[in-house]
Every structure is written in C-alpha cells, then in structure tokens.
Amino acid sequence: MIHAVLAVAVGLIAAPYSMPILEPPVIRVGGDLARYRQLCAGATVAATVGVPYAMPYERDRPILVCRGLQGGLRGRWPELVHID
C-alpha cells in the first residue's frame, strides 16, 4: 500500500514584494485527520476513495487537504512520506 503525500501547485503569480509566497496545500491519501489538524492551519477531508473488493483497511480512505503546513513541506517531508 502506498500513502501518497503530494504538493499541489496553486498557480499564484505575484509581483515582487506585493504579497507573501504561500505554501501550496498538501494532499494526503489515507491519513489521520486528527494528526493533520495539529500539523496544519486547516485540514479537511475532500473526499474518500476505495473500491468494494479491496482489503478492509484499504476501503474508504480519506483524501485530506492540508493548508498552512507548519514547517513547510520541505521541512516536514521526512516524517510525512510513508511507503510500504
């Protein structure tokens, strides 16, 4: 099973010094919402994904959207990436 953590480009274009550079949201498939609410300024479940013939632990996996990740994706990547 692969737990995906992806950074999504938001397409913001700003003139120099006109607005702060914002971190893009992080999308996590199959994470713990309570944990991401602690790590992010805002975390929500965008949808769920799964198929009826999958293993029970692979059904109805949440797709989480994390905005305002504390420490940024680059700083948090080692603790967030998870592949098994």
Secondary structure as GFF3:
##gff-version 3
##sequence-region A 1 84
A	DSSP	beta_strand	2	3	.	.	.	ID=ss1
A	DSSP	beta_strand	5	7	.	.	.	ID=ss2
A	DSSP	beta_strand	26	29	.	.	.	ID=ss3
A	DSSP	alpha_helix	33	39	.	.	.	ID=ss4
A	DSSP	beta_strand	40	49	.	.	.	ID=ss5
A	DSSP	three_ten_helix	56	58	.	.	.	ID=ss6
A	DSSP	beta_strand	61	69	.	.	.	ID=ss7
A	DSSP	alpha_helix	72	80	.	.	.	ID=ss8
A	DSSP	beta_strand	82	83	.	.	.	ID=ss9
###
